[in-house]
């Protein structure tokens, strides 16, 4: 699918949990990989992320790491600017996921992003793109502030999957039990997902 796409894209392994997963992704043709060692002790996170970065560079792929921890049903640990600077230097990552108050999944209450922390990290790492995980459901005005203060990549998996499920349900209801070939059924679902992500891309790009 990536080879057939007429737009420049990255095929990305998100939240890789082991060196083996990263190796497999690179072997299968991924152009971007992430090792997420944010739950590990700092030194262990550095060592494994550095190993993954070396593998990625040999394969001609980019590597993302994470310092601090963006919650997924557990506790968030905000990123410390000093630690982020040291981590990026020690690992050689091409992009760095940081924790400034977002969480994976949808929120029970509105998140408060630490924009000052984001700015401080960006100032320490002017040549390392910063990544915001947990973008789904984050107020767009807060996302805009984060972009203005150093964030260059935003993950919105939950929001995208939610759009997919709602579109599937809407189109199933419209069928009212009638049969439709699955490829034809998926056409409007794909269109809904594409339209949703296009709106976000335009917003993130300031258009």
C-alpha positions, 0 to 999 in steps of 0.5 A: 500500500505504501508503495502504491501511494502517490504521496510522500509518506512514512511507514511508522512503527509506533511504540515499539516494545523491544529491539526485536520488534524494531528489527522486524519492522526495519526488515519489513520495509518500515521507513520510521521506527519508535522504541518506547522505553519511557517506562524503563529506568533512564539508563536502560531506556538510553541503552536500548534506544541507542541500539535501535537508533543504530539499527535504524540508521543502517537501514536508512530509516528514522528513529523516534524515542520517548523520555518522560511518559505519556499515560495509557491507563497509568501515571503520566511522568512529565519530561524534564528539559535537562533529561530530554537534552541528555537523552537526545545526545546519548541516543542519537534519535531523529525525533523525540516524544515528550510528555507535557500533559497529554494522555493516550485515549480520550480524556475524562476531563480536559487536559492542561498542557505544560506549554512552558515545559514544551518551550524549554525542551524545544529551546534545548533541542533546536535540531530534534523534532518533538512529538506529541503523543495523546493528541486525540481529544486535546483541545485544538487551541492547546495543540496550536500552542504546542505547535507554536512552541516546538511540537512538529508531529502529533499522534491522533490514533484514538480519534482516527479509530473512533472516526472509523468505527462511527462511520462503519456503524453509520453505514451499517445502519444505512444498509438496514440488513442488506448485502453490500460487497465489503470493498464497496462498503468500505469506500465511504468509510475510507472517505470519512476517515480521509476527510477527518484527518485532512481537516486535522492536517490542515489545522496542524499546518496552520491552513 
